[in-house]
Amino acid sequence: MKPYTDEPGPADGGGETPVRAAGPPGAGATEPLADRLAAAVASVDAPDVVFAASVRGRRTLRGGGTADAPAADRRELRYEIGSASKTFAGLLLARLAASGHVPLGHPVDAALFPDRPPGRAPVTLHHLITHTSGLPGLPRDLYLRALPRRNTNPYAGYDARRVVEAFARARPRRPGTRWRYSNFGVAVLGHALAARTATPWDDLLREHVLDPLGLSGTTLRPGAGGGRDATGHAKDGTTPLPPLDIAGFAAAGAVRATPHDLLTFLEAHLEPDGPLAGALRDVRRPVLSHGRGERRQTHTLTWFQQPTPHGPAYFHCGATPGQQAFLGFCPATGLALAAVSTRRYRPADPFSAEALTLLYEGP
């Protein structure tokens, strides 16, 4: 995965954190799931931590942290999930494609700049969601703008207009031939879908994903909907940070949700049903792989695919300047796992590795 950087990149406000590959199942696999979740919570040094699991619909949640318990139950707070938001964007794209609204191969230029002649090798919506567009991780001019807020809100001020203008200036290299993780690309995807459907991104996601799945505890803006948002913290684990302002990168990292809503989202992938059934099956299908040996990775339209002794598991990590998230599920074991934490990622942080190990071992 993309290595951690202290720049305002994928690990800072809409990105993912590195995860070491899970090893063979250990003694923990024989312990009750509730005890293993509690141990995972205890291992993470953060003000607020929740590990939530569902096994064939039966849920177990454990919460804790170094801070005093908040007024609201930690399990009822909404957490910033950063780049794990891309799984919502990918499901939306799959839903629009399955219903005939927007083909996966639709050129991005045709959506954003309908009067501009198409190029020889256009970037498509499929390229954007699979990180094969040839775009860099972030627009080049974002770094300088982000410096004053690099540790709090690096994306604030880089609005939708700037994202689209940056794409218009970009010269992607051989779209479809190379995998490169790109917040920029998925941000562009959000604006392309909004333009193509003439519907604002927030409304589009709510109409086609959040409402059909009953995700009433999920929003794209802090303070929206009357729920309570978890407070993120800096690397020291004590300095509170302001809510994430993702600006024009909403599709890449705006989702904030309760642990129960995250489990509902994952459970839908385990048992596809209803109007999203086709799209939920589509996002589980492998579409590309890259790397060699232990570095080899397989990807679906939205998920990283991880081999386990039970069969393939699917996961995605996310991080914002003050929070982390992990989403994963394994169809063979019926396990859905969501984990959240309110402390900025640090290189020795066990959070994501603990979550991946739980997913690997199974219930």
N, C-alpha and C positions, 0 to 999 in steps of 0.2 A: 504494500500500500504506500501511498505517498508519505514520505517521512515528515515528522513533525518539524515545523519551522516557527520561529517567533515572529515572523512577518504575518500580516493580516491575511493569511491564506486559509486552506481548508481546515486547519485545526483551530482557527480563531473566528468563530462567527459563521457557521454554516458549513463546517468541514468535518472530516473524520479524523479519528486518532489511530495511531498504529496499533495493531493487535498481533501478538505473537501467536503462532499456530498452537492449537490445543494439543496436549500430549495424550497418551493412552489413558483410558479411564483409570482413576486411582481409587483409593479407599473411600473417598467421598461419594462415589457412585452408589455405594451400598447404604449410605445413611439416608434417613427420611429427607424428602425434598425440603420441607420446612426448615430443618436444621441446616441444610446446605445453603439455603437462601440467607438465613440468619448469619451464618459464618461469612458469607460473601459480603453482607452489609458491614459486619464488624471489621473486615479487612480493608475497607475503603476509608481513608482519612479525609472526610469531607463533612461540612455542616449538616447536610441532609442527604440521605441515601435511601433509595427504595429498590429492591429486587422483587419483581412480580412474575409469577409463572402461572400458566394454565396448562393442565394436562387433560386433553379431550374435554375441555370446557369447565373442569373443576379448578378453581383459582386458589392460589396461595400467595400472599403478599407479606413481605417483611420490610420494615423501615427502621431507621435509626440515624445516627450521625453524631458529630462532635458538638453541635450546637444544642441549646435547650430546645425542647420540642416546641414547634410553632403553635400558634393559637388554633390553626386548622390542622387536621391530621395530615401528615406528610403524604399519605397515600391519596389524598384528595386534592393536592396542589397540582397546578399545571406547570410542567417543566419544559424548558427549551430543548429541543432535540437536534438542533443544528442540521448536519448533513443527512441524518436519517429522514429528514423531510423529503429527500429525493425519492424515497419509496412511495410517498403519496403522489408526487409529481408523475412518477412512472406509471402508477396505477391509473391516474387520470388520463394520461396519454393512451394507455392500452384500452381504456374504456371508450374514449373518443374514436379510436381506430376501429374497435370492434363494432361500434354502432354506426360506422360509416361517415362520421363527422369530419375526421381528419386522417388521411392515410399516413402510416409511419414514414413512408418515403417522400412525404411532401417537402419540397424545398423551403428552407427558412426564408430566403429572399422573397419568395412568392407571397408569404404571409406578411412580412414586415415592409417590403418595398415592392408592391405589386406593379409599379410602373417601371421598375428597373429590369433590363434584359437579363435573363438567366445566364449563369456562367456555365463553363464546360463540365465542371465537377462540383455541383452545388452541395452545400451542407444541408442535410435533411434533419427532420425531427428525430429520426432514429439515431443519427450520429450524435446529436446533442445529449440524449438521455443515456446512451451507452458510452459516453466519453471518448468517442472516436471522431470528433468533429475536426480535429487539428487545431482547435483553439487552445490558448494557454490557460493555466489554472485561473487566472484573474486578468482583467484588462491592465495593461502596463501603467496607465496613468492613475490607477486606484491606489497604488502603494504610497505615492507622495501625498495624496489627499488623506490617506488613512493615518499618517504618522501622528498627528495630534491626538488621535483617539485609538491608537493601535492596541491598547490594553483594555479598552472598554467597549467601543462601538466602531470598529474599523470600517464598516460598510455605510454608516450613516452619512448622508449627503450625496451618495452615489445613486441617484434615482433612476427610474425606468428610462428616461430620455438618455441619460449618459450610457446606460448599458446598451441600448439599441444603437446609439452613435458609435460606441466602441466596436460593436459587431460590424457596422457598416465600414469601418476603417480597417478591420482585421483582414489578414490574408492567410486563411487556414491552409495548412500544409497537407495535401493529399487526404482529404476526408475519407474516413472508412478504412484506413490502412494502419493506424496506430492508436493504441489505448493510452490516454493521458487524462488523469482525473481533473475535471474542470468545473469549478463553481460557476465560472463565466458561462460555460455552455448551457448548464441547466437553467441559469437565470434567463438566458436568451430564449430557451424553450418556453418558459412561462409567458414571456411577452409575445412570442410567436403564436402560441395557442390563444392568448387573449385577443390578439389582432385577428386571427383566422375566424374565431367564433363571435367576435364583437362583444365579448363578455369580460369584465374585469377578472383578474386571476382569483381573487378571494371568492367571488361569486361562482366562478367556474368550478373550483375545487369543492366548494360546499355543495353545489347542486349535484355533482357527479360522483363524489366520493364520501364526503363527511356525512351528509344527510342520509344517503342510502344505507350507510353502515351504522347509523345511529350514534355518531360521534359528537355528542352534545358538549363534551368536556374538552373539545379541541378547537383552537382558534389560531389565527395568524397574526394577531396583534396583542400586545400586552394590555391587560385590563379589560379586554373585550368579553362580553357575555356575562359579566357579573361574577365570574369565578375568581379564585385566588391564585396568583402566580408565585412560584418559588423564586427566591432571591439567589442569584448567582454570587460567587465569591472569587476573588483573585487567587493567585498561586499560594499565598500565605494561609488561605483557608479561613481568614477572619474578615478581610476587607470586603464589604458588600459592593456589588457592581450594579449599575442601572440595567433595566431590561434591554434586551437586544433590539436594536433598530436595524433591520436587515435591508431597508430602503429598496433598491431595485433588484435585489437578489432573492425575492420572496420564494420563488420556486425552488431555490437551492437550499433554503434553511430557515423558513419562517415559522414552521409548525411548533406549537407548544401544546402539550396535552397532559391529561392525568394518566397515571399508570393503568387505571382500569380501561380508559379509552385506547391506550396503546395495546393492551391485551385484546380488546375487541377487534382492533385493526388486524392483529396477527392471527387471531382465531379465524377471521374471514379467509385468510390465505390457506389455512389448514383444511377448511371445509367450504370450498367455493359454492355459493348459492345466490339466488336472487338475480337482480339485474346486472350485478358486477361479476357473475360467475365466470363468464368467458374471459374477462380481463384478468381476474385473479389467477386463472389457470395460465394465461399467457405470460404473466410476469414471473412464473416459476420455471419457464422453459429456458435452458441455457442458450445463449446467442453468440458468445465468443469466449476465448481464453487466450492467455498470453503468459510469457515467462517460461522458465524451465525448472525442473526439479522441485525443490521446496518453495521456490518463488513462483511457481505456476499458479495462476488464478483463473477461475471460471466465473463468468458473470451471466446473469439473466438480464432482462430489460432493466431491472432496478436493483437486484440483489447481488451480493457476493455469495458464491456457493462454496460450502465447506464440506469435504467428505468426513463422515463419521462412521463408527462401526455399525450403525443402524441404517445408514443411507444418507443421502445428501441433506444438509441443513443449509439454511439461508439466513444471512445476517447483513446488517448495516450499522455502522457506528456514526456518531455525530458529536460535535463539540462546538460550543460558543465560547466567548471570552470567560464566562464564569460557570458553565454547566457542561455536563456530558450525558450522553444517552447511548444505549445499545438496544437494538431490536433484532430478534431472531426467532426462527421456528424450524421444526423438523417434522415433516409429514409422517415419517415412519413411527415416531414415538408419540405423536400428537402433542408435543411440547411447544408452547409459545413462551418466549421469555422477553421481558422488558426490564431494563435497568436504567436508573437515572441518578445523577449526582450533582451537587451544587458547589463544585470547586473546579477551577480551571485545570485542564490537563497538564500533567507533569510527566517527564520521561519515565520515572520509576512507578508511576501510578498503576496499581493492579486492577483498576476498575474493569476495563474492557476485557482483559485476559481472564478475570474471574467469570465474567458473563459468558465468554466464548467456551470456557471449560465446562460450565454448567450445561450449555447447549450441546456440546460434544458428548458429554457423559450420558445425557438423557435423564429422564425421571427415575 
